[in-house]
Amino acid sequence: MALSDIANKVNSCSGGSASTGRLGCNIEFGTPLHLIGLKAGTIIPASSDLDLAYMNGLVQNGVAIPLTGADVFEPLSGEDTMFTASSGVEKLNLKGLPKYKLTYYASHQFYKEIAKLEGFKNLDFLIGDHEGNWKLVKRSDGDYAGFSAGMVLPEMTKERVQGGDPESKSIIVQFLSRKEWDENYDIFLRENLSNDPEEFQGVNPVTLAFDVAPSDTDTTLVVSTVLDADGTTVVEGLDENDFLVTADGATVAISASAEVNGVYTLTVPAISAGEVIAVQLYDSSANKNVIIQTSGYTYRSNVLTATVV
């Protein structure tokens, strides 16, 4: 449109284009208990399915960080403020910005990971409510995005007081765009979706360890798995395609694997004394160090190294 056609033009003075009819069923959004942080600027195509497979793909690529299943929600949004002239006439001075505080009663592993999220304008957020409905920003091109955030502040872990509330950790998110908040969003009801929010989980950290020290001429590597969260729970159901083995930095082919209670025996070509062997969980098809199990859980491990003796 030519600039001469839009100069000094107000399209909706006094809300002239507001459509306030109330026919049809109401769509309501409940208590926000689920956040999914997205790398700032991430676009979700309108053709996407907001299902577990799609979300796990974002998690594996380091784009999404699910923070689902909060135990307490507290609104901290700012109020709109008005300027009052000497005549008593008021005029809008500042629009308040939305701000959420979500509190989790979880494990210390979870608390440690939340603590890494502190930042400013580094994340956008999808918002889910207690009934499994989701709220996303509707872009002008028809695609979707998360609500743009400013300060993301993980609060200090709150200790338990005897007879009081359990340990907890909260995260506070201030959102930056009232336009997104007031107008440019769509709501997706749980009844039309494939998954509950709790199924969207973050990466589970795993510690690998050698059960048997690698020795000269060995053709197997015996590696145990345990979740970092409790140091006890093993990871079952993996196969050779979920591991990467290198010798002095060169990839080693794994021809077979066998598992007994989370301990994996990986069959490899004979190793030699002095070689540095490294093992980690790895998805070679995606070239990512996060694997997606058939159950839908995602895992990332340490890089386990040893010098062959």
MARPABA-356250 format. One record per residue: residue number from 1; residue in one letter; y, z, x of N, C-alpha, C in turn. Coordinates in Angstrom, 1 decimal. Layout:
N
     i   aa     n.yy     n.zz     n.xx    ca.yy    ca.zz    ca.xx     c.yy     c.zz     c.xx
   NUM    A        Y        Z        X        Y        Z        X        Y        Z        X
...
***
This chain:
309
     i   aa     n.yy     n.zz     n.xx    ca.yy    ca.zz    ca.xx     c.yy     c.zz     c.xx
     1    M     -1.2      0.0      0.9      0.0      0.0      0.0      1.2      0.0      0.9
     2    A      2.2     -0.9      0.6      3.4     -1.0      1.4      4.2      0.3      1.3
     3    L      4.8      0.6      2.5      5.6      1.9      2.6      6.7      1.9      1.5
     4    S      7.3      0.7      1.2      8.4      0.7      0.2      7.9      1.1     -1.2
     5    D      6.5      1.0     -1.4      6.0      1.3     -2.7      5.7      2.8     -2.8
     6    I      5.6      3.5     -1.7      5.2      4.9     -1.8      6.3      5.9     -1.2
     7    A      7.5      5.3     -0.7      8.5      6.2     -0.3      9.1      7.1     -1.4
     8    N      9.2      8.4     -1.1      9.7      9.4     -2.0      9.0      9.4     -3.3
     9    K      7.7      9.1     -3.3      6.9      9.1     -4.5      6.0     10.3     -4.5
    10    V      6.0     11.0     -5.7      5.2     12.2     -5.9      4.1     11.8     -6.9
    11    N      2.9     11.9     -6.6      1.8     11.4     -7.5      1.5     12.3     -8.6
    12    S      1.6     13.6     -8.4      1.2     14.5     -9.4      2.2     15.7     -9.6
    13    C      3.4     15.4     -9.8      4.4     16.4     -9.9      4.1     17.3    -11.1
    14    S      4.1     18.6    -10.9      3.7     19.5    -12.0      2.3     19.4    -12.5
    15    G      1.4     18.8    -11.7      0.0     18.7    -12.0     -0.2     17.7    -13.2
    16    G      0.6     16.7    -13.2      0.5     15.7    -14.3     -0.9     15.0    -14.4
    17    S     -1.6     15.0    -13.2     -2.9     14.3    -13.2     -4.1     15.3    -13.3
    18    A     -3.8     16.5    -13.6     -4.8     17.5    -13.6     -5.6     17.3    -14.9
    19    S     -6.9     17.3    -14.8     -7.8     17.1    -16.0     -8.5     18.5    -16.3
    20    T     -8.0     19.1    -17.3     -8.4     20.5    -17.5     -9.3     20.6    -18.8
    21    G     -9.8     19.5    -19.3    -10.8     19.6    -20.4    -12.0     20.4    -20.0
    22    R    -12.6     21.0    -21.0    -13.7     22.0    -20.7    -15.0     21.6    -21.4
    23    L    -15.2     20.3    -21.8    -16.4     19.9    -22.4    -17.6     19.9    -21.3
    24    G    -18.8     20.1    -21.8    -19.9     20.1    -20.9    -20.3     21.5    -20.4
    25    C    -21.4     21.5    -19.7    -21.9     22.8    -19.2    -21.1     23.3    -17.9
    26    N    -20.9     24.5    -17.8    -20.2     25.1    -16.7    -21.1     25.1    -15.5
    27    I    -20.6     24.8    -14.3    -21.3     25.0    -13.0    -20.6     26.1    -12.3
    28    E    -21.4     27.1    -12.0    -20.9     28.3    -11.4    -21.5     28.5    -10.0
    29    F    -20.7     29.1     -9.1    -21.2     29.4     -7.8    -21.2     30.9     -7.6
    30    G    -22.3     31.4     -7.1    -22.6     32.9     -7.1    -22.1     33.5     -5.8
    31    T    -22.7     34.6     -5.5    -22.3     35.4     -4.3    -22.7     34.7     -3.0
    32    P    -21.8     34.4     -2.1    -22.2     33.7     -0.9    -23.0     34.6      0.0
    33    L    -24.2     34.2      0.3    -25.1     35.0      1.2    -25.7     34.2      2.3
    34    H    -25.4     32.9      2.3    -26.0     32.0      3.3    -24.9     31.1      3.9
    35    L    -24.9     31.0      5.2    -24.0     30.1      6.0    -24.9     29.3      6.9
    36    I    -24.5     28.0      7.0    -25.1     27.2      8.1    -24.0     26.6      8.9
    37    G    -23.9     27.1     10.1    -22.8     26.6     11.0    -23.2     25.2     11.5
    38    L    -22.2     24.3     11.4    -22.4     22.9     12.0    -21.4     22.7     13.1
    39    K    -21.8     22.0     14.1    -20.8     21.6     15.1    -19.6     20.9     14.5
    40    A    -18.5     21.4     14.9    -17.2     20.9     14.2    -17.2     19.4     14.2
    41    G    -16.9     18.9     13.0    -16.7     17.4     12.8    -18.0     16.8     12.4
    42    T    -19.1     17.5     12.2    -20.4     16.9     11.8    -20.3     16.4     10.4
    43    I    -20.8     15.2     10.2    -20.8     14.5      8.9    -22.2     14.4      8.3
    44    I    -22.3     14.7      7.1    -23.6     14.6      6.4    -23.5     13.5      5.4
    45    P    -24.2     12.4      5.7    -24.2     11.2      4.9    -24.6     11.5      3.4
    46    A    -23.9     10.9      2.5    -24.2     11.2      1.1    -25.6     10.8      0.7
    47    S    -26.3      9.9      1.5    -27.6      9.5      1.2    -28.7     10.5      1.8
    48    S    -28.2     11.6      2.4    -29.2     12.5      3.0    -29.8     13.4      2.0
    49    D    -31.0     13.9      2.3    -31.7     14.9      1.5    -31.4     16.2      2.2
    50    L    -30.9     17.2      1.4    -30.6     18.5      2.0    -31.9     19.3      1.9
    51    D    -32.9     18.9      2.7    -34.2     19.5      2.7    -34.6     20.1      4.0
    52    L    -35.8     20.6      4.2    -36.1     21.3      5.4    -36.2     20.3      6.6
    53    A    -36.8     19.2      6.3    -36.9     18.2      7.4    -35.6     17.8      7.9
    54    Y    -34.6     17.5      7.1    -33.3     17.1      7.5    -32.6     18.3      8.3
    55    M    -32.7     19.5      7.7    -32.1     20.6      8.4    -32.7     20.9      9.7
    56    N    -34.0     20.9      9.8    -34.7     21.1     11.1    -34.3     20.1     12.1
    57    G    -34.0     18.8     11.7    -33.5     17.8     12.6    -32.2     18.2     13.2
    58    L    -31.3     18.7     12.4    -30.0     19.2     12.8    -30.1     20.4     13.8
    59    V    -31.1     21.3     13.4    -31.3     22.4     14.3    -31.8     22.0     15.7
    60    Q    -32.8     21.1     15.7    -33.4     20.6     16.9    -32.4     20.0     17.8
    61    N    -31.4     19.3     17.2    -30.4     18.5     18.0    -29.2     19.4     18.4
    62    G    -29.3     20.7     18.0    -28.2     21.6     18.4    -27.0     21.5     17.6
    63    V    -27.1     20.8     16.4    -26.0     20.6     15.5    -25.8     21.7     14.5
    64    A    -26.9     22.3     14.0    -26.9     23.3     13.0    -27.4     24.7     13.4
    65    I    -26.8     25.7     13.0    -27.2     27.1     13.2    -27.2     27.8     11.9
    66    P    -28.4     27.9     11.3    -28.5     28.6     10.0    -28.3     30.2     10.2
    67    L    -27.5     30.7      9.3    -27.3     32.2      9.2    -27.6     32.6      7.8
    68    T    -28.8     32.4      7.3    -29.1     32.6      5.9    -29.6     34.0      5.7
    69    G    -29.6     34.4      4.5    -30.2     35.7      4.1    -29.3     36.9      4.4
    70    A    -28.0     36.8      4.3    -27.2     38.0      4.5    -27.5     39.1      3.4
    71    D    -27.3     40.3      3.8    -27.6     41.4      2.9    -26.4     41.9      2.1
    72    V    -25.2     41.7      2.7    -24.0     42.1      2.0    -22.9     41.0      2.2
    73    F    -22.2     40.7      1.2    -21.0     39.8      1.3    -19.7     40.6      0.9
    74    E    -18.7     40.3      1.7    -17.4     41.0      1.4    -16.3     39.9      1.6
    75    P    -15.5     39.7      0.5    -14.4     38.7      0.6    -13.2     39.4      1.3
    76    L    -12.7     38.7      2.2    -11.5     39.2      3.0    -10.3     38.2      2.9
    77    S    -10.3     37.3      1.9     -9.4     36.2      1.8     -7.9     36.7      1.7
    78    G     -7.0     36.0      2.3     -5.6     36.4      2.2     -5.0     36.0      0.9
    79    E     -4.0     36.7      0.5     -3.2     36.4     -0.7     -2.1     35.4     -0.5
    80    D     -1.8     34.6     -1.5     -0.6     33.7     -1.4      0.6     34.6     -1.4
    81    T      1.6     34.3     -0.6      2.8     35.1     -0.6      4.0     34.3     -1.1
    82    M      4.9     34.9     -1.6      6.1     34.3     -2.2      7.4     34.7     -1.5
    83    F      8.3     33.8     -1.4      9.7     34.1     -0.9     10.6     34.4     -2.2
    84    T     11.3     35.5     -2.1     12.2     35.8     -3.2     13.7     35.7     -2.8
    85    A     14.4     34.8     -3.4     15.8     34.6     -3.1     16.6     35.7     -3.6
    86    S     17.9     35.8     -3.2     18.8     36.9     -3.6     19.0     36.8     -5.1
    87    S     18.8     35.7     -5.7     18.9     35.5     -7.2     17.7     36.0     -7.9
    88    G     16.6     36.4     -7.2     15.4     36.8     -7.8     14.4     35.7     -8.1
    89    V     14.8     34.4     -7.8     13.9     33.3     -7.9     12.9     33.3     -6.8
    90    E     11.6     33.1     -7.2     10.5     33.1     -6.2     10.1     31.7     -5.9
    91    K      9.6     31.5     -4.6      9.0     30.2     -4.2      7.9     30.5     -3.3
    92    L      6.9     29.6     -3.3      5.7     29.8     -2.5      6.1     29.8     -1.0
    93    N      5.7     30.9     -0.3      6.0     31.0      1.1      4.8     30.6      2.0
    94    L      3.7     31.1      1.6      2.5     30.9      2.5      1.3     31.0      1.6
    95    K      0.4     30.0      1.7     -0.9     30.1      1.0     -1.9     30.9      1.8
    96    G     -2.6     31.8      1.2     -3.6     32.6      1.9     -4.8     31.7      2.2
    97    L     -5.5     32.1      3.2     -6.7     31.4      3.6     -8.0     32.2      3.3
    98    P     -9.0     31.4      2.9    -10.3     32.1      2.6    -10.9     32.7      3.8
    99    K    -11.5     33.9      3.7    -12.2     34.6      4.8    -13.4     35.3      4.2
   100    Y    -14.5     35.1      4.9    -15.8     35.8      4.5    -16.3     36.8      5.5
   101    K    -16.9     37.8      5.1    -17.6     38.7      5.9    -19.0     38.9      5.4
   102    L    -20.0     38.5      6.2    -21.4     38.6      5.9    -22.1     39.6      6.8
   103    T    -22.8     40.5      6.2    -23.5     41.5      7.0    -25.0     41.3      6.9
   104    Y    -25.7     41.5      8.0    -27.1     41.3      8.1    -27.8     42.6      8.6
   105    Y    -28.9     43.0      7.9    -29.8     44.0      8.4    -31.0     43.3      9.0
   106    A    -31.0     43.1     10.3    -32.0     42.3     11.0    -32.4     42.9     12.3
   107    S    -33.0     42.0     13.2    -33.5     42.5     14.5    -32.4     42.4     15.5
   108    H    -32.6     43.0     16.6    -31.6     43.0     17.7    -31.6     41.6     18.4
   109    Q    -32.7     40.9     18.3    -32.7     39.5     18.8    -31.7     38.6     18.0
   110    F    -31.7     38.8     16.7    -30.8     38.1     15.8    -29.4     38.5     16.1
   111    Y    -29.2     39.8     16.3    -27.8     40.3     16.6    -27.3     39.7     17.9
   112    K    -28.2     39.6     18.9    -27.7     39.0     20.2    -27.3     37.5     20.0
   113    E    -28.1     36.8     19.2    -27.7     35.4     19.0    -26.5     35.2     18.2
   114    I    -26.2     36.1     17.2    -25.0     36.0     16.5    -23.8     36.2     17.4
   115    A    -24.0     37.1     18.3    -22.9     37.4     19.3    -22.4     36.2     20.1
   116    K    -23.2     35.2     20.2    -22.9     34.0     20.9    -22.0     33.1     20.2
   117    L    -21.8     33.3     18.9    -21.1     32.4     18.0    -19.5     32.5     18.0
   118    E    -19.0     33.5     18.7    -17.6     33.8     18.7    -16.9     32.5     19.2
   119    G    -15.9     32.1     18.5    -15.1     30.9     18.9    -14.0     30.6     17.9
   120    F    -13.2     29.6     18.2    -12.2     29.2     17.3    -12.3     27.7     17.1
   121    K    -12.4     27.2     15.9    -12.5     25.8     15.5    -13.7     25.1     16.1
   122    N    -14.7     25.9     16.4    -15.9     25.3     17.0    -17.0     25.0     16.0
   123    L    -16.9     25.5     14.8    -17.9     25.3     13.8    -17.3     25.0     12.4
   124    D    -18.0     24.2     11.6    -17.8     24.1     10.2    -19.0     24.7      9.5
   125    F    -18.8     25.1      8.2    -19.9     25.8      7.6    -20.3     25.3      6.2
   126    L    -21.6     25.1      6.0    -22.1     24.9      4.6    -22.3     26.3      4.0
   127    I    -22.0     26.5      2.7    -22.0     27.8      2.1    -23.1     27.8      1.0
   128    G    -24.0     28.8      1.0    -25.0     28.9      0.0    -24.8     30.2     -0.8
   129    D    -25.2     30.2     -2.1    -25.1     31.5     -2.8    -26.4     32.1     -3.1
   130    H    -26.4     33.3     -3.8    -27.6     34.1     -3.9    -28.7     33.4     -4.8
   131    E    -28.3     32.3     -5.5    -29.2     31.6     -6.4    -29.8     30.4     -5.7
   132    G    -29.3     30.1     -4.5    -29.8     28.9     -3.8    -29.0     27.7     -4.0
   133    N    -27.8     27.8     -4.6    -26.9     26.7     -4.7    -26.1     26.5     -3.4
   134    W    -25.7     25.3     -3.2    -24.9     25.0     -1.9    -23.5     24.4     -2.3
   135    K    -22.6     24.7     -1.5    -21.2     24.1     -1.6    -20.9     23.4     -0.3
   136    L    -20.5     22.1     -0.4    -20.2     21.3      0.7    -18.8     20.6      0.5
   137    V    -18.1     20.3      1.5    -16.9     19.6      1.5    -17.1     18.1      1.1
   138    K    -16.4     17.6      0.2    -16.5     16.2     -0.2    -15.4     15.4      0.5
   139    R    -15.8     14.5      1.4    -14.9     13.7      2.2    -14.4     12.5      1.4
   140    S    -13.2     12.0      1.8    -12.6     10.8      1.1    -13.5      9.6      1.1
   141    D    -14.4      9.5      2.1    -15.3      8.3      2.1    -16.6      8.5      1.3
   142    G    -16.7      9.7      0.7    -17.9      9.9     -0.1    -19.0     10.7      0.6
   143    D    -18.9     10.8      1.9    -19.9     11.6      2.6    -19.5     13.1      2.5
   144    Y    -20.3     14.0      3.2    -20.0     15.4      3.1    -19.9     16.0      4.5
   145    A    -19.3     17.3      4.5    -19.1     18.0      5.7    -19.1     19.5      5.4
   146    G    -19.1     20.3      6.4    -18.9     21.7      6.2    -17.5     22.1      6.1
   147    F    -17.2     23.3      5.6    -15.8     23.8      5.5    -15.3     24.1      6.9
   148    S    -14.2     23.6      7.2    -13.6     23.8      8.5    -13.2     25.2      8.7
   149    A    -13.6     25.8      9.9    -13.4     27.2     10.1    -12.5     27.4     11.3
   150    G    -11.7     28.4     11.3    -10.9     28.8     12.5    -11.6     29.8     13.3
   151    M    -11.3     31.1     13.2    -11.9     32.1     14.0    -13.2     32.5     13.4
   152    V    -14.2     32.5     14.3    -15.6     33.0     13.9    -15.8     34.2     14.8
   153    L    -15.9     35.4     14.2    -15.9     36.7     14.9    -17.1     37.5     14.6
   154    P    -18.1     37.6     15.5    -19.2     38.5     15.3    -18.7     39.9     15.6
   155    E    -18.8     40.8     14.6    -18.4     42.2     14.8    -19.4     43.0     15.7
   156    M    -18.9     44.1     16.2    -19.8     44.9     17.0    -20.9     45.5     16.1
   157    T    -22.1     45.5     16.6    -23.2     46.1     15.9    -22.9     47.5     15.4
   158    K    -23.2     47.7     14.1    -22.9     49.0     13.5    -24.2     49.9     13.6
   159    E    -24.0     51.0     14.3    -25.2     51.9     14.4    -25.5     52.7     13.1
   160    R    -26.7     53.1     13.0    -27.1     53.9     11.8    -26.6     55.3     12.0
   161    V    -26.1     55.8     10.9    -25.8     57.3     10.9    -26.9     57.9     10.1
   162    Q    -27.4     59.1     10.6    -28.5     59.8     10.0    -28.3     59.9      8.5
   163    G    -29.3     59.4      7.7    -29.1     59.5      6.3    -28.3     58.4      5.7
   164    G    -27.7     57.6      6.5    -26.8     56.5      6.0    -27.4     55.1      6.0
   165    D    -26.5     54.2      6.1    -27.0     52.8      6.1    -27.7     52.4      7.4
   166    P    -28.6     51.4      7.3    -29.3     51.0      8.5    -28.4     50.3      9.5
   167    E    -28.9     50.0     10.7    -28.2     49.2     11.7    -27.8     47.9     11.0
   168    S    -26.7     47.3     11.4    -26.3     46.0     10.9    -25.3     45.3     11.8
   169    K    -25.2     44.1     11.6    -24.2     43.3     12.3    -23.5     42.3     11.3
   170    S    -22.2     42.2     11.4    -21.5     41.3     10.5    -20.8     40.2     11.3
   171    I    -20.6     39.1     10.6    -19.9     38.0     11.1    -18.7     37.7     10.2
   172    I    -17.5     37.5     10.7    -16.4     37.2      9.9    -16.0     35.7     10.2
   173    V    -15.7     34.9      9.1    -15.3     33.5      9.3    -14.1     33.3      8.4
   174    Q    -13.0     32.8      9.1    -11.9     32.4      8.3    -11.9     30.9      8.2
   175    F    -11.7     30.4      7.0    -11.6     29.0      6.7    -10.2     28.5      6.7
   176    L    -10.0     27.2      7.2     -8.6     26.8      7.5     -8.0     25.9      6.4
   177    S     -8.8     25.3      5.5     -8.2     24.3      4.6     -8.2     24.7      3.2
   178    R     -7.1     25.0      2.6     -7.1     25.3      1.2     -7.4     24.1      0.3
   179    K     -7.1     22.9      0.8     -7.4     21.7      0.1     -8.9     21.5     -0.1
   180    E     -9.7     21.8      1.0    -11.1     21.7      0.9    -11.6     22.8     -0.1
   181    W    -11.0     24.0      0.0    -11.4     25.1     -0.8    -11.1     25.0     -2.3
   182    D     -9.9     24.4     -2.5     -9.5     24.3     -3.9     -9.9     23.1     -4.6
   183    E    -10.1     22.0     -3.9    -10.3     20.7     -4.6    -11.4     19.8     -4.0
   184    N    -11.5     19.7     -2.7    -12.4     18.7     -2.1    -13.8     19.3     -1.8
   185    Y    -14.5     19.6     -2.8    -15.9     20.1     -2.6    -16.8     19.7     -3.7
   186    D    -18.1     19.7     -3.5    -19.1     19.6     -4.5    -20.1     20.7     -4.4
   187    I    -20.7     21.0     -5.6    -21.7     22.1     -5.6    -23.1     21.4     -5.9
   188    F    -24.1     21.8     -5.2    -25.4     21.3     -5.4    -26.3     22.4     -5.9
   189    L    -26.9     22.3     -7.1    -27.6     23.4     -7.7    -29.0     23.4     -7.1
   190    R    -29.6     24.6     -7.0    -30.9     24.8     -6.5    -32.0     24.0     -7.3
   191    E    -31.8     23.9     -8.6    -32.8     23.2     -9.4    -32.9     21.7     -9.0
   192    N    -31.9     21.2     -8.3    -32.0     19.8     -7.8    -32.3     19.6     -6.4
   193    L    -32.7     20.7     -5.7    -32.9     20.7     -4.3    -34.4     21.1     -4.0
   194    S    -34.9     20.8     -2.8    -36.3     21.0     -2.5    -36.6     22.3     -1.9
   195    N    -35.6     23.0     -1.3    -35.8     24.2     -0.5    -34.9     25.3     -0.9
   196    D    -35.4     26.6     -0.8    -34.6     27.7     -0.9    -33.8     27.9      0.5
   197    P    -32.6     28.5      0.4    -31.8     28.7      1.6    -32.6     29.5      2.7
   198    E    -33.4     30.5      2.4    -34.1     31.3      3.4    -35.1     30.4      4.2
   199    E    -35.5     29.2      3.7    -36.4     28.4      4.5    -35.6     27.7      5.6
   200    F    -34.3     27.6      5.6    -33.5     27.1      6.6    -33.3     28.1      7.7
   201    Q    -34.1     28.1      8.7    -34.0     29.2      9.7    -33.6     28.6     11.1
   202    G    -33.0     29.5     11.9    -32.6     29.1     13.2    -33.8     29.0     14.2
   203    V    -33.5     28.7     15.4    -34.6     28.6     16.4    -35.1     30.0     16.8
   204    N    -36.4     30.1     16.9    -37.1     31.3     17.3    -37.4     31.3     18.8
   205    P    -36.8     32.2     19.6    -37.0     32.2     21.1    -38.4     32.7     21.4
   206    V    -39.0     32.1     22.4    -40.4     32.4     22.8    -40.4     32.6     24.3
   207    T    -41.2     33.6     24.7    -41.4     33.8     26.1    -42.8     33.3     26.5
   208    L    -42.9     32.4     27.5    -44.2     31.9     28.0    -44.5     32.7     29.3
   209    A    -45.8     32.9     29.5    -46.2     33.6     30.8    -47.6     33.0     31.2
   210    F    -47.8     33.0     32.5    -49.1     32.6     32.9    -50.1     33.7     32.8
   211    D    -51.2     33.5     32.1    -52.3     34.5     32.0    -53.1     34.5     33.2
   212    V    -53.2     33.3     33.9    -53.9     33.1     35.1    -52.9     32.4     36.1
   213    A    -52.8     33.0     37.3    -51.9     32.4     38.3    -52.4     31.0     38.7
   214    P    -51.6     30.0     38.7    -52.0     28.7     39.1    -52.5     28.7     40.6
   215    S    -53.6     28.1     40.8    -54.2     28.1     42.1    -54.6     26.6     42.5
   216    D    -54.7     26.4     43.8    -55.1     25.1     44.4    -56.3     24.5     43.7
   217    T    -56.2     23.3     43.4    -57.3     22.5     42.7    -57.6     22.8     41.3
   218    D    -56.8     23.8     40.7    -57.0     24.1     39.2    -56.7     22.8     38.4
   219    T    -57.5     22.7     37.3    -57.3     21.6     36.4    -56.8     22.1     35.0
   220    T    -56.6     23.4     34.9    -56.1     24.0     33.7    -55.0     25.0     34.0
   221    L    -54.1     25.1     33.1    -53.0     26.1     33.1    -53.2     27.0     31.9
   222    V    -53.3     28.3     32.1    -53.5     29.2     31.0    -52.1     29.9     30.7
   223    V    -51.6     29.7     29.5    -50.2     30.1     29.2    -50.2     30.9     27.9
   224    S    -49.6     32.1     27.9    -49.5     32.9     26.7    -48.1     32.7     26.1
   225    T    -48.1     33.0     24.8    -46.8     32.9     24.0    -46.6     34.2     23.3
   226    V    -45.3     34.5     23.2    -44.9     35.7     22.4    -43.5     35.6     22.0
   227    L    -43.2     36.0     20.8    -41.8     35.9     20.3    -40.9     36.9     21.0
   228    D    -39.7     36.5     21.3    -38.8     37.4     21.9    -38.4     38.6     21.0
   229    A    -38.4     38.3     19.7    -37.9     39.2     18.7    -38.6     40.6     18.8
   230    D    -39.9     40.6     19.0    -40.6     41.8     19.0    -41.5     42.0     20.3
   231    G    -41.7     40.9     21.1    -42.5     41.0     22.3    -44.0     41.2     22.0
   232    T    -44.4     40.9     20.7    -45.8     41.1     20.3    -46.4     39.9     19.6
   233    T    -45.6     39.4     18.6    -46.1     38.3     17.8    -46.3     37.0     18.6
   234    V    -47.5     36.5     18.5    -47.8     35.3     19.3    -47.5     34.0     18.4
   235    V    -47.4     32.9     19.0    -47.1     31.6     18.4    -48.4     30.8     18.3
   236    E    -48.9     30.6     17.2    -50.2     29.9     17.0    -49.9     28.5     16.4
   237    G    -51.0     27.6     16.6    -50.9     26.3     16.0    -50.2     25.2     16.8
   238    L    -49.9     25.4     18.0    -49.3     24.4     18.9    -50.4     23.5     19.5
   239    D    -50.0     22.4     20.0    -51.0     21.6     20.8    -50.3     21.0     22.0
   240    E    -51.0     20.1     22.7    -50.5     19.6     24.0    -49.2     18.9     23.8
   241    N    -48.9     18.3     22.6    -47.7     17.6     22.4    -46.5     18.5     22.3
   242    D    -46.7     19.8     22.3    -45.6     20.8     22.2    -45.2     21.4     23.5
   243    F    -45.9     20.9     24.6    -45.6     21.5     25.9    -45.1     20.4     26.9
   244    L    -44.3     20.8     27.8    -44.0     19.9     29.0    -44.4     20.6     30.2
   245    V    -45.1     19.9     31.1    -45.5     20.5     32.4    -45.0     19.6     33.5
   246    T    -44.4     20.1     34.5    -43.9     19.4     35.6    -44.5     20.0     36.9
   247    A    -44.7     19.2     37.9    -45.1     19.6     39.3    -44.0     19.1     40.2
   248    D    -43.3     20.0     40.9    -42.2     19.6     41.8    -41.2     18.6     41.0
   249    G    -41.0     18.9     39.7    -40.0     18.1     39.0    -40.6     16.9     38.3
   250    A    -41.8     16.4     38.7    -42.4     15.2     38.1    -43.3     15.6     36.9
   251    T    -43.2     14.9     35.8    -43.9     15.2     34.6    -45.4     15.0     34.9
   252    V    -46.2     16.0     34.4    -47.6     16.0     34.5    -48.3     15.8     33.1
   253    A    -49.2     14.9     33.1    -49.8     14.5     31.8    -50.8     15.7     31.4
   254    I    -50.7     16.1     30.1    -51.6     17.1     29.5    -52.6     16.3     28.7
   255    S    -53.9     16.4     29.1    -54.9     15.6     28.4    -55.5     16.3     27.2
   256    A    -55.4     17.6     27.2    -56.0     18.4     26.1    -55.4     19.8     26.1
   257    S    -55.6     20.5     25.0    -55.2     21.9     24.9    -56.2     22.6     24.0
   258    A    -56.3     23.9     24.3    -57.1     24.8     23.4    -56.4     26.1     23.3
   259    E    -56.5     26.7     22.1    -55.7     27.9     21.8    -56.6     29.0     21.3
   260    V    -56.4     30.2     21.8    -57.1     31.4     21.3    -56.0     32.5     21.2
   261    N    -55.7     32.9     19.9    -54.7     33.9     19.7    -53.4     33.8     20.4
   262    G    -52.8     32.6     20.4    -51.6     32.4     21.0    -51.6     32.1     22.5
   263    V    -52.8     32.1     23.1    -52.9     31.8     24.5    -53.5     30.4     24.6
   264    Y    -52.8     29.5     25.4    -53.1     28.1     25.4    -53.6     27.7     26.8
   265    T    -54.7     27.0     26.8    -55.3     26.4     28.0    -55.0     24.9     28.0
   266    L    -54.1     24.5     29.0    -53.7     23.1     29.0    -54.5     22.4     30.2
   267    T    -55.1     21.3     29.8    -55.9     20.5     30.8    -54.9     19.5     31.5
   268    V    -54.9     19.6     32.8    -54.0     18.7     33.6    -54.7     18.2     34.8
   269    P    -54.2     17.2     35.5    -54.8     16.8     36.8    -54.7     17.9     37.8
   270    A    -55.6     17.9     38.7    -55.7     19.0     39.7    -54.4     19.2     40.4
   271    I    -54.0     20.5     40.5    -52.7     20.9     41.1    -53.0     21.3     42.6
   272    S    -52.0     21.3     43.4    -52.2     21.5     44.8    -51.3     22.7     45.3
   273    A    -51.8     23.4     46.3    -51.1     24.6     46.8    -49.7     24.1     47.3
   274    G    -48.7     25.0     47.0    -47.3     24.7     47.4    -46.5     24.0     46.3
   275    E    -47.2     23.4     45.4    -46.4     22.8     44.3    -45.8     23.8     43.4
   276    V    -44.6     23.5     42.9    -43.9     24.3     41.9    -44.2     23.8     40.5
   277    I    -45.0     24.6     39.8    -45.4     24.2     38.4    -44.4     24.8     37.4
   278    A    -43.9     24.0     36.5    -43.0     24.5     35.4    -43.6     24.1     34.1
   279    V    -43.6     25.1     33.1    -44.1     24.8     31.8    -43.0     25.3     30.8
   280    Q    -42.8     24.5     29.7    -41.9     24.9     28.6    -42.4     24.2     27.4
   281    L    -41.9     24.8     26.2    -42.1     24.1     25.0    -41.1     22.9     24.9
   282    Y    -41.6     21.7     24.5    -40.7     20.5     24.5    -41.3     19.5     23.5
   283    D    -40.3     18.8     22.9    -40.7     17.7     22.0    -40.3     16.4     22.7
   284    S    -41.3     15.8     23.3    -41.0     14.6     24.1    -40.6     13.4     23.3
   285    S    -41.0     13.4     22.0    -40.6     12.3     21.1    -39.1     12.3     20.8
   286    A    -38.6     13.5     20.7    -37.1     13.7     20.4    -36.3     14.0     21.7
   287    N    -37.1     14.2     22.8    -36.4     14.6     24.1    -35.6     15.8     23.9
   288    K    -36.1     16.9     23.3    -35.4     18.1     23.0    -36.3     19.3     23.4
   289    N    -35.7     20.4     23.8    -36.4     21.6     24.2    -36.6     22.5     23.0
   290    V    -36.4     22.0     21.8    -36.7     22.7     20.6    -37.8     22.0     19.9
   291    I    -38.9     22.7     19.6    -40.0     22.0     18.9    -40.0     22.4     17.4
   292    I    -40.5     21.6     16.5    -40.6     21.8     15.1    -42.1     21.9     14.8
   293    Q    -42.6     23.1     14.4    -44.0     23.2     14.0    -44.2     22.6     12.6
   294    T    -45.5     22.3     12.3    -45.8     21.7     11.0    -45.4     22.7      9.9
   295    S    -45.4     24.0     10.2    -45.0     25.0      9.2    -43.5     24.9      8.9
   296    G    -42.7     24.2      9.7    -41.3     24.1      9.5    -40.5     25.0     10.4
   297    Y    -41.2     26.0     11.1    -40.5     26.9     12.0    -40.1     26.1     13.3
   298    T    -39.0     26.5     13.9    -38.6     25.9     15.2    -38.6     26.9     16.3
   299    Y    -38.9     26.5     17.5    -39.1     27.3     18.6    -38.5     26.7     19.9
   300    R    -38.0     27.6     20.8    -37.5     27.3     22.1    -38.0     28.3     23.1
   301    S    -38.5     27.9     24.2    -39.0     28.8     25.2    -38.2     28.9     26.5
   302    N    -38.6     29.8     27.3    -38.1     29.9     28.7    -38.8     28.7     29.4
   303    V    -38.3     28.4     30.6    -38.9     27.5     31.5    -39.7     28.4     32.5
   304    L    -41.0     28.4     32.3    -41.9     29.2     33.1    -42.3     28.5     34.4
   305    T    -42.1     29.1     35.6    -42.3     28.5     36.8    -43.2     29.4     37.7
   306    A    -44.0     28.7     38.6    -44.8     29.4     39.6    -45.2     28.5     40.7
   307    T    -45.3     29.0     41.9    -45.7     28.2     43.0    -47.2     28.3     43.1
   308    V    -47.9     27.2     43.2    -49.4     27.2     43.3    -49.8     27.8     44.6
   309    V    -50.8     28.7     44.5    -51.3     29.4     45.7    -52.7     28.9     46.1
***
